[in-house]
Amino acid sequence: MVDKNIFRAYDIRGIYGKNLDEETMRKIGCGVGTIMIRKNLGKEFLIGNDTRDSSEKLSNALIEGITSTGINVTNVGTTSFGVTLFSGWKLKKDVIAFITASHKPFEWNGIKFFDKDCVGFFEEDNFEIRRMVINEDFENSDKKCLVEKIDMKTEYIEYLKGKFDFEKKLKIVVDCGNGCTCLVVPELLRKFKNLEVIELFCDIDPKFSGRGSDVQEENLQPLKNKVVEENADFGFAFDGDGDRIGIVDNKGHVLETGQIGTIICENLISNNNGKVIANVENSMALEEEVKKLGGGIIRIPVGHTFMMREALKSKAVFGLEASKHFVIPEYFPFDDATVVGLKICEIISMQGKLSDLAEKVKTYPNERMKFECNDEIKFTVVENLKNKLSEEYDKIITMDGIRIDFENSWVLIRASNTGPSIRITAEAKTSEKLAELKNKFSGLLIEEIKKCRS
């Protein structure tokens, strides 16, 4: 019996051996192959996998399933997210997949699907695969399909080496978190003659025992210490699959998403006068800076799939998620975090110390609060609040939850797509205003949750 809860809005994730195994992944392969055939998406599929113990087994199971529907497969094997998406993009594959649970703990695994433009599958696609898997509604083919194993790491490294050049020598610390970027990034960085590279957690460990698989600040203390100890120019850290990045400046301070975004925007917009994609969680300080530079902000719902689609549609120069996903379409149409690390190298090689650049970036007091709320009512709670608050406030954005903009502050209330909770995010130019927002809107939310539970 397949657990329907492993199918989520933007990916499929479960605990290996508990609610995700080879038989389930084989059926998922049958499902995605069936979608490719019935929606005329093409018959060329590319897959890669991360370094978790179960990843290669799950990849083989998915290949068995998808080939049974008549789809040809190119397998880039155990590698990084960046190499996998680069391979699918360069080889013009119809659908691309990566076996990973991203920043989740080692016992988890899953899969992300992407279309030919490297835009992730949306909720309707993943839920259609779920329907097919549960009902075993699959296409079947007697055709002998081609399964080709290739290695695109060298092409990926050479491509990025040709895109960047650093004017002065830099000492950097790279923290791969024992994940799949270990297989690629240190080798890439050493191709640049002006980079002195110090490695941290750059040996493969499927259990991520060095510092965990996420790039939240509490996991970056070893990187902060190493940057200061080595007197490095800066350091960067990857999550388990390499699509998110944490940045530490030369003083050992972890940069906020808005600081990273603003520093990169100042470089990109001054060269391109372009648009920036930012979700409803991102800072008003970023928006102020982008407008000052002559660019414009395009707001999107939370979810890096939306970021990729909008970047493609609007020809944006940059996109960012508060969760530290970034896209720079000048290099790739997908959120490979390695590019962000290289871009920061390029910027500081021209403009000086990262701490000086970060200190110039405006930041305002902000906070995220999580409220437990069961899945059955969480969207109803938010919808009820949306109806009430829309009558009271003028500047309200309802594309993803409820964001209310005030003159010098804003608040966002949205249900989680991945768990039984609702979050409030608030930002204000003063701590007093932030406290006022927190008190008012947390009170309204708690009251509405109680009503819906009764």
Backbone torsions as a table, in degrees:
resi	resn	phi	psi	omega
1	MET	NA	122.7	-178.7
2	VAL	-80.9	134.2	177.2
3	ASP	-80.6	112.6	-177.0
4	LYS	-66.0	-19.1	-176.6
5	ASN	-73.2	-10.5	177.0
6	ILE	-74.8	-16.4	-179.8
7	PHE	-88.8	116.0	-174.4
8	ARG	-117.2	179.3	-173.7
9	ALA	-57.4	-42.9	-171.7
10	TYR	-123.0	-0.9	177.9
11	ASP	-162.4	-175.7	177.6
12	ILE	-125.4	125.9	-176.6
13	ARG	-144.0	141.6	174.9
14	GLY	-158.5	-179.7	177.9
15	ILE	-95.2	121.6	-176.2
16	TYR	-61.7	130.6	-179.7
17	GLY	88.3	-10.2	179.0
18	LYS	-110.9	-66.7	177.4
19	ASN	-124.2	14.1	174.6
20	LEU	-144.2	122.1	178.9
21	ASP	-146.1	-175.7	-175.8
22	GLU	-62.9	-38.9	-178.3
23	GLU	-66.3	-41.2	176.5
24	THR	-63.6	-42.3	-179.2
25	MET	-68.1	-33.4	175.3
26	ARG	-60.6	-43.5	178.9
27	LYS	-66.4	-36.8	175.8
28	ILE	-62.0	-39.7	174.9
29	GLY	-59.9	-43.3	175.8
30	CYS	-60.7	-39.5	-178.6
31	GLY	-66.0	-47.5	-177.8
32	VAL	-69.4	-35.1	175.3
33	GLY	-62.3	-40.6	179.0
34	THR	-64.2	-41.7	176.5
35	ILE	-61.2	-43.5	-179.8
36	MET	-59.3	-39.8	-178.8
37	ILE	-74.3	-49.3	-174.3
38	ARG	-70.3	-27.7	178.9
39	LYS	-98.6	6.7	179.1
40	ASN	54.1	45.0	179.8
41	LEU	-82.3	-7.6	-175.3
42	GLY	109.9	176.9	-175.0
43	LYS	-127.5	23.2	179.4
44	GLU	-117.8	118.9	-171.7
45	PHE	-124.1	138.3	177.1
46	LEU	-123.9	140.0	-178.6
47	ILE	-136.7	145.2	170.4
48	GLY	-137.7	170.3	179.7
49	ASN	-145.2	155.4	178.7
50	ASP	-83.5	-165.0	-168.8
51	THR	-101.4	11.6	176.3
52	ARG	-64.4	153.9	-177.5
53	ASP	-57.5	-34.0	-175.3
54	SER	-90.3	-6.4	-167.6
55	SER	-66.5	-44.9	-178.8
56	GLU	-66.1	-38.5	178.3
57	LYS	-63.5	-42.7	179.5
58	LEU	-68.0	-36.1	177.6
59	SER	-62.8	-46.2	179.3
60	ASN	-61.3	-38.2	179.3
61	ALA	-65.8	-42.5	178.8
62	LEU	-64.1	-40.1	178.6
63	ILE	-61.0	-41.1	177.8
64	GLU	-59.8	-42.8	-179.9
65	GLY	-68.2	-46.7	-173.5
66	ILE	-70.9	-34.7	178.6
67	THR	-68.7	-24.5	178.2
68	SER	-67.8	-15.2	178.5
69	THR	-97.2	-1.0	177.4
70	GLY	97.8	19.2	-178.5
71	ILE	-100.6	134.3	174.5
72	ASN	-80.0	147.1	-174.8
73	VAL	-126.4	134.3	167.0
74	THR	-111.1	125.9	-175.0
75	ASN	-114.0	115.5	178.0
76	VAL	-91.0	-0.5	171.7
77	GLY	74.2	-154.7	-177.5
78	THR	-79.1	115.4	-175.3
79	THR	-163.1	-167.9	-179.7
80	SER	-90.4	164.4	173.3
81	PHE	-56.1	-45.6	-177.6
82	GLY	-59.9	-45.5	179.5
83	VAL	-63.7	-40.6	-179.3
84	THR	-63.5	-50.7	-179.9
85	LEU	-66.2	-38.9	176.3
86	PHE	-58.3	-43.3	-178.1
87	SER	-63.5	-47.2	179.1
88	GLY	-63.0	-38.7	179.3
89	TRP	-65.9	-50.0	-177.5
90	LYS	-67.4	-37.0	-177.7
91	LEU	-87.9	1.6	176.6
92	LYS	56.2	48.7	177.8
93	LYS	-77.9	154.0	-175.7
94	ASP	-78.1	-38.6	175.6
95	VAL	-138.9	141.5	-178.6
96	ILE	-123.2	142.9	179.0
97	ALA	-136.8	148.3	175.5
98	PHE	-134.4	123.7	177.4
99	ILE	-81.5	115.1	-178.4
100	THR	-169.8	160.4	166.2
101	ALA	-116.9	20.4	174.5
102	SER	56.5	-117.8	-175.4
103	HIS	-92.0	4.5	-179.4
104	LYS	-71.4	159.3	179.8
105	PRO	-59.2	165.4	-167.7
106	PHE	-60.8	-28.9	-176.2
107	GLU	-74.7	-12.6	178.1
108	TRP	-85.3	156.7	167.2
109	ASN	-156.5	176.4	-176.8
110	GLY	175.5	-160.5	-178.6
111	ILE	-153.4	144.5	172.5
112	LYS	-118.5	135.9	176.6
113	PHE	-110.6	146.1	-180.0
114	PHE	-135.7	147.0	177.9
115	ASP	-84.6	-173.9	-174.9
116	LYS	-63.8	-20.4	178.0
117	ASP	-93.6	8.5	-178.8
118	CYS	68.9	21.7	173.3
119	VAL	-91.1	129.7	-177.7
120	GLY	-63.9	152.5	175.5
121	PHE	-61.4	142.4	177.7
122	PHE	-90.7	175.5	-177.0
123	GLU	-52.9	-44.1	-176.7
124	GLU	-63.5	-33.9	178.6
125	ASP	-70.2	-48.5	-179.7
126	ASN	-64.5	-35.1	179.1
127	PHE	-75.6	-27.0	173.4
128	GLU	-69.0	-39.2	173.9
129	ILE	-60.9	-41.7	178.2
130	ARG	-58.3	-46.7	179.8
131	ARG	-58.8	-44.1	-179.3
132	MET	-64.1	-42.1	-179.0
133	VAL	-64.6	-45.9	-178.2
134	ILE	-65.0	-39.7	-177.9
135	ASN	-92.1	-4.0	-175.9
136	GLU	51.2	47.1	179.9
137	ASP	-96.4	84.2	-171.2
138	PHE	-123.0	148.6	165.5
139	GLU	-73.2	153.7	178.1
140	ASN	-137.4	137.6	-176.2
141	SER	-134.6	141.1	175.4
142	ASP	-90.0	-3.7	-177.9
143	LYS	-63.8	137.4	175.3
144	LYS	-80.6	113.9	-174.7
145	CYS	-90.5	150.9	177.5
146	LEU	-83.7	128.7	171.5
147	VAL	-120.6	110.3	-175.0
148	GLU	-112.8	131.2	177.4
149	LYS	-101.3	125.0	-179.4
150	ILE	-135.4	166.6	176.7
151	ASP	-129.2	116.6	-177.6
152	MET	-108.9	12.4	-176.7
153	LYS	-60.4	-44.1	-177.9
154	THR	-62.1	-42.8	179.0
155	GLU	-63.6	-40.1	178.3
156	TYR	-62.3	-47.5	-179.3
157	ILE	-62.9	-44.0	-178.9
158	GLU	-66.6	-36.8	177.7
159	TYR	-60.4	-49.9	-178.3
160	LEU	-70.6	-34.2	177.2
161	LYS	-61.0	-33.5	179.4
162	GLY	-79.0	-11.5	-177.3
163	LYS	-95.4	-18.4	-173.8
164	PHE	-127.3	148.2	174.4
165	ASP	-148.9	133.4	-175.0
166	PHE	-110.4	125.8	-171.3
167	GLU	-69.1	-32.2	-178.9
168	LYS	-132.4	165.9	-178.8
169	LYS	-70.8	138.6	178.5
170	LEU	-130.9	143.3	171.0
171	LYS	-106.4	121.9	-177.0
172	ILE	-128.0	151.2	174.0
173	VAL	-110.0	126.3	177.3
174	VAL	-112.1	125.7	-179.1
175	ASP	-113.6	104.4	-177.8
176	CYS	-88.4	-1.2	174.8
177	GLY	60.3	24.2	-178.8
178	ASN	64.0	14.8	-178.4
179	GLY	-96.3	-164.6	-170.4
180	CYS	-71.9	-17.3	175.9
181	THR	-66.2	-17.7	174.1
182	CYS	-54.5	-32.0	-174.8
183	LEU	-75.3	-12.5	-168.8
184	VAL	-133.4	-51.6	-165.7
185	VAL	-65.8	-46.5	178.6
186	PRO	-57.7	-40.5	177.9
187	GLU	-63.3	-42.9	177.9
188	LEU	-60.2	-49.5	-175.7
189	LEU	-61.5	-34.2	-178.9
190	ARG	-74.1	-7.0	174.8
191	LYS	-76.5	-16.1	-179.3
192	PHE	-94.2	118.1	-173.5
193	LYS	-64.8	-24.1	-178.0
194	ASN	-92.5	7.5	177.9
195	LEU	-108.9	124.5	168.2
196	GLU	-97.3	119.9	-169.6
197	VAL	-109.4	125.8	174.4
198	ILE	-111.8	125.2	-175.2
199	GLU	-94.6	143.0	175.9
200	LEU	-138.9	125.5	-178.3
201	PHE	52.3	45.9	-178.6
202	CYS	-104.4	21.5	171.3
203	ASP	-110.2	141.5	-176.6
204	ILE	-66.3	130.2	174.0
205	ASP	-144.2	105.4	-176.3
206	PRO	-59.3	-17.6	179.2
207	LYS	-94.3	0.2	178.9
208	PHE	51.0	44.8	-171.0
209	SER	-77.0	-10.5	-179.5
210	GLY	-67.0	-53.3	-179.6
211	ARG	-153.0	15.3	-178.0
212	GLY	87.2	167.8	-171.9
213	SER	-95.7	0.1	-178.0
214	ASP	-103.2	164.7	179.7
215	VAL	-113.2	25.6	173.3
216	GLN	-66.8	156.4	-168.6
217	GLU	-57.3	-36.5	-177.8
218	GLU	-64.3	-20.1	177.5
219	ASN	-87.9	-7.1	-172.5
220	LEU	-101.7	9.3	179.5
221	GLN	-58.7	-43.7	177.1
222	PRO	-59.4	-37.2	178.3
223	LEU	-68.0	-43.6	177.9
224	LYS	-57.8	-45.8	-179.9
225	ASN	-62.7	-42.7	-176.1
226	LYS	-67.5	-40.4	179.0
227	VAL	-60.4	-45.2	-179.3
228	VAL	-68.9	-44.5	-178.5
229	GLU	-60.5	-39.3	-177.1
230	GLU	-90.1	-1.4	-175.4
231	ASN	52.9	44.8	-177.4
232	ALA	-80.7	160.1	178.5
233	ASP	-72.0	-35.6	171.5
234	PHE	-175.4	175.6	177.3
235	GLY	-139.3	155.2	174.6
236	PHE	-140.5	151.5	-173.9
237	ALA	-131.5	144.9	179.9
238	PHE	-110.4	154.6	170.8
239	ASP	-81.6	-172.4	-170.8
240	GLY	-57.8	-36.3	-177.7
241	ASP	-108.5	-8.4	174.8
242	GLY	88.8	24.6	175.3
243	ASP	-107.3	1.9	174.5
244	ARG	-133.1	152.9	-174.0
245	ILE	-139.3	142.3	169.9
246	GLY	-112.0	138.5	-177.0
247	ILE	-117.9	133.4	177.0
248	VAL	-120.2	127.2	-177.9
249	ASP	-80.3	179.7	-174.3
250	ASN	-65.9	-15.2	176.6
251	LYS	-95.5	2.0	178.9
252	GLY	86.6	17.4	179.2
253	HIS	-96.1	135.7	175.9
254	VAL	-79.9	127.4	-179.6
255	LEU	-80.3	139.4	173.2
256	GLU	-72.8	159.8	179.2
257	THR	-54.5	-43.9	-179.2
258	GLY	-62.5	-35.5	177.6
259	GLN	-67.0	-46.2	177.8
260	ILE	-59.1	-47.7	-178.1
261	GLY	-60.8	-43.3	-178.5
262	THR	-65.8	-42.8	179.7
263	ILE	-61.1	-42.8	179.4
264	ILE	-71.1	-40.6	179.2
265	CYS	-59.4	-40.5	-179.5
266	GLU	-59.2	-34.2	177.8
267	ASN	-76.7	-46.8	-173.1
268	LEU	-74.3	-42.1	-176.0
269	ILE	-71.3	-37.3	179.1
270	SER	-63.0	-26.5	178.7
271	ASN	-90.3	-23.7	-170.1
272	ASN	-127.8	-14.0	-175.5
273	ASN	50.7	50.1	-169.9
274	GLY	-109.8	-173.2	179.8
275	LYS	-95.1	150.4	179.3
276	VAL	-123.5	132.2	178.4
277	ILE	-92.1	126.6	178.5
278	ALA	-142.5	134.7	-179.2
279	ASN	-79.4	175.7	-173.1
280	VAL	-67.2	-8.9	178.5
281	GLU	-89.3	-11.2	-170.9
282	ASN	-78.5	157.5	-169.6
283	SER	-69.0	146.4	173.9
284	MET	-70.2	-23.3	177.7
285	ALA	-63.8	-38.7	176.6
286	LEU	-62.9	-45.8	-179.2
287	GLU	-61.3	-41.3	178.2
288	GLU	-61.3	-42.3	-178.0
289	GLU	-68.4	-43.0	-180.0
290	VAL	-60.8	-43.1	179.0
291	LYS	-65.4	-38.4	179.0
292	LYS	-62.9	-33.5	-179.3
293	LEU	-80.5	-6.9	179.3
294	GLY	96.9	7.1	178.1
295	GLY	-96.9	-175.2	179.1
296	GLY	-138.2	148.4	179.2
297	ILE	-96.9	134.0	170.4
298	ILE	-112.4	116.7	-178.9
299	ARG	-83.1	141.1	178.9
300	ILE	-135.1	164.4	171.7
301	PRO	-65.6	163.0	175.5
302	VAL	-67.1	137.7	-179.8
303	GLY	132.1	121.3	-174.1
304	HIS	-68.1	-17.5	173.7
305	THR	-62.0	-41.4	176.9
306	PHE	-63.7	-37.8	-178.9
307	MET	-62.3	-45.3	-179.9
308	MET	-63.7	-43.6	-177.8
309	ARG	-64.2	-44.1	-177.8
310	GLU	-70.1	-36.3	177.7
311	ALA	-61.0	-40.8	178.6
312	LEU	-67.0	-45.8	-175.8
313	LYS	-66.8	-43.9	-171.7
314	SER	-97.8	0.3	-177.7
315	LYS	54.1	46.5	179.7
316	ALA	-71.1	157.2	177.7
317	VAL	-90.5	-15.5	-174.4
318	PHE	-162.9	149.5	173.4
319	GLY	-143.9	147.2	179.8
320	LEU	-148.3	150.0	175.0
321	GLU	-117.3	145.8	177.5
322	ALA	-57.9	-23.5	-179.6
323	SER	-79.4	8.7	177.2
324	LYS	75.4	30.9	163.6
325	HIS	-92.4	135.1	178.8
326	PHE	-136.0	148.2	171.8
327	VAL	-132.2	133.5	174.6
328	ILE	-122.4	93.2	-171.5
329	PRO	-60.9	-18.7	175.3
330	GLU	-56.6	-28.8	-178.2
331	TYR	-106.7	-52.1	-178.0
332	PHE	-141.0	150.2	174.5
333	PRO	-88.1	16.4	-178.7
334	PHE	-136.8	170.5	-169.3
335	ASP	-93.2	63.9	175.1
336	ASP	-80.7	114.9	-174.9
337	ALA	-66.8	-22.8	179.9
338	THR	-57.7	-38.3	-179.7
339	VAL	-61.2	-36.9	-179.6
340	VAL	-65.7	-43.7	176.5
341	GLY	-58.7	-43.2	179.1
342	LEU	-66.9	-37.1	180.0
343	LYS	-65.5	-40.3	176.9
344	ILE	-64.5	-39.8	174.7
345	CYS	-55.7	-46.8	-178.7
346	GLU	-61.7	-44.2	-176.9
347	ILE	-65.5	-47.6	-176.9
348	ILE	-74.4	-22.2	175.7
349	SER	-68.5	-22.1	178.9
350	MET	-99.5	-32.0	-167.2
351	GLN	-114.2	-5.7	176.8
352	GLY	105.9	-159.0	-170.9
353	LYS	-65.5	138.4	179.7
354	LEU	-64.7	-36.0	179.7
355	SER	-61.9	-37.3	178.4
356	ASP	-66.1	-41.4	178.5
357	LEU	-65.7	-41.4	-178.4
358	ALA	-66.7	-38.6	-178.3
359	GLU	-67.0	-23.4	178.5
360	LYS	-78.6	-16.6	-177.2
361	VAL	-79.6	129.0	177.3
362	LYS	-68.6	136.0	170.2
363	THR	-131.8	144.2	180.0
364	TYR	-117.4	153.8	176.8
365	PRO	-56.1	133.1	-179.4
366	ASN	-149.4	161.3	179.7
367	GLU	-158.3	146.6	172.7
368	ARG	-115.7	133.0	179.8
369	MET	-123.8	139.6	-178.0
370	LYS	-113.1	131.7	179.8
371	PHE	-122.3	124.5	179.1
372	GLU	-65.3	133.4	179.2
373	CYS	-158.6	122.3	-173.0
374	ASN	-64.2	151.3	-173.5
375	ASP	-56.1	-33.6	-174.8
376	GLU	-64.1	-27.0	-175.5
377	ILE	-119.0	-8.6	-170.2
378	LYS	-60.1	-40.0	-179.1
379	PHE	-74.0	-31.6	175.4
380	THR	-65.2	-41.5	177.6
381	VAL	-57.5	-48.7	-178.2
382	VAL	-66.5	-39.4	179.5
383	GLU	-63.7	-41.3	178.3
384	ASN	-62.3	-43.3	178.6
385	LEU	-66.1	-36.9	178.5
386	LYS	-59.8	-44.5	180.0
387	ASN	-63.3	-42.0	-179.6
388	LYS	-69.0	-47.6	-173.4
389	LEU	-74.1	-26.1	178.3
390	SER	-64.4	-27.3	177.9
391	GLU	-77.7	-24.3	-173.8
392	GLU	-94.6	-30.6	-173.4
393	TYR	-121.7	147.4	-178.9
394	ASP	-88.8	-48.1	-175.6
395	LYS	-86.7	85.3	-175.2
396	ILE	-132.1	133.9	178.9
397	ILE	-114.0	125.9	-175.1
398	THR	-120.8	22.2	-179.9
399	MET	-69.7	-24.0	-179.5
400	ASP	-154.3	91.1	-172.7
401	GLY	77.7	-144.6	-178.6
402	ILE	-133.2	116.4	172.1
403	ARG	-113.1	125.2	178.3
404	ILE	-113.2	123.3	179.4
405	ASP	-101.2	129.0	174.2
406	PHE	-109.8	-177.8	-176.0
407	GLU	-62.5	-43.2	-176.9
408	ASN	-128.7	27.6	-177.5
409	SER	-168.1	171.4	174.1
410	TRP	-157.8	161.5	177.3
411	VAL	-141.3	143.6	178.7
412	LEU	-127.7	131.8	173.4
413	ILE	-120.0	119.3	-179.8
414	ARG	-146.4	146.0	176.3
415	ALA	-79.9	141.6	176.8
416	SER	-70.4	139.9	174.3
417	ASN	-84.3	-8.1	-170.9
418	THR	-120.0	-4.7	-178.0
419	GLY	-162.4	170.5	-177.0
420	PRO	-79.4	72.6	-177.7
421	SER	-157.3	161.7	172.1
422	ILE	-126.4	137.0	-179.5
423	ARG	-111.9	144.4	168.0
424	ILE	-113.4	126.2	173.4
425	THR	-115.8	133.1	-179.1
426	ALA	-138.3	148.0	177.7
427	GLU	-143.7	141.0	179.0
428	ALA	-149.2	160.6	-179.2
429	LYS	-79.6	-12.0	175.1
430	THR	-133.4	152.2	178.3
431	SER	-64.4	-33.4	-179.8
432	GLU	-64.6	-44.0	179.7
433	LYS	-67.1	-37.9	177.9
434	LEU	-60.5	-46.0	179.5
435	ALA	-60.9	-38.9	179.0
436	GLU	-63.1	-45.3	178.6
437	LEU	-62.0	-45.9	-179.4
438	LYS	-58.3	-48.4	-177.0
439	ASN	-63.3	-46.2	-176.3
440	LYS	-65.6	-51.1	-170.9
441	PHE	-81.7	-27.5	173.3
442	SER	-67.5	-36.9	176.7
443	GLY	-62.7	-45.2	178.2
444	LEU	-62.2	-40.8	-179.0
445	LEU	-66.9	-47.8	-180.0
446	ILE	-58.6	-41.2	179.8
447	GLU	-63.5	-42.3	-178.7
448	GLU	-69.7	-37.6	176.6
449	ILE	-60.9	-43.4	178.8
450	LYS	-60.8	-42.5	-179.8
451	LYS	-62.1	-44.4	-177.2
452	CYS	-71.4	-25.3	178.1
453	ARG	-79.2	-24.3	-174.3
454	SER	-80.8	NA	NA
